Amino acid sequence: MSSQLDILYNELVESEVDQFLEEDAFYQTFATPLKSASVIKQEHRKQMVEYLKMNDLRNRLTKAEQWIREQLPNVISPEEYEKVKNELDNSGKHFEDYAEAPHDEESDKPVLLQQIFGISDSSLVLIYQLAHKFVADKQYENALDVLVFLVTLAPDSPAFWLALGVCMQALETHQDAIVMFDIAKTLNPTDPSPCIYAAESYLKMGDKDKAKEEIATVESILKDAEPGPWKDVLAIVKNALNS
């Protein structure tokens, strides 16, 4: 599967990346006098292309499939693993069927690699459990492989991008982590967690101004929220900023 992904990728990234973006009206919501909706959309597009063309993508996809086949059986039930394995085993045939089938070129509906290779949402959730286990065991490079696999197949999932950013943050590659958090924010602008994580990375990089911007965004999101864990985390980050 990984070699097929690699072959397809160079063809898809530039030509299909726009399908991963939201409708224009979505970006209009975040437009300001200083930054138009079209500029915000192009920034998101650039982030996606930069990530999707990462140099070691093929290696990470190959390793991810290896981890899935070798380690996932230790994380989920035999029945669940058999389902995931069957989908991976049949992904090549599914890709061939998709390539040969007629497609509506006028359709605006995005076609994700997940669909092209026939990997179900439930299987992606099961694979995500393996990434979570790697993170819990502080095996961040292994988790990174699996999360790259997940965002490659399903780039419309903010949870996968956020988790990828958290892994990069743990590996202290903060600039890359911030790109992942930015994508997660764009996909789910009401979730404060990407902004909080981004603020932490900016602080690690010594950029307090950017950290303050992220905190201001979190405060805006949480202004009407009840006291809870995110407000507690926000207080900790603000204390670090002021120290």
Buried (B, 14 or more C-beta within 10 A) or exposed (E): BBEBBBEBBEEBBEEBBEBBBBEEEBBEEEBEEEEEBEEBBEBBBEBBEEBBEEEEBBEBBBBBBEBBBEBBBEBBEEEBBEBBBEBBEBBBEBBEEBEEEEEEEEEEEBEBBBBBBBBEEEBBBBBBBBBBBBBEEEBBEBBBBBBBBBBBBBBBBBBBBBBBBBBBBBBEBBEBBBBBBBBBBBBBBEBBBBBBBBBBBBBBBEBBEBBBBBBEBBBEBBEEEEEEEBBEBBEEBBEBBEE
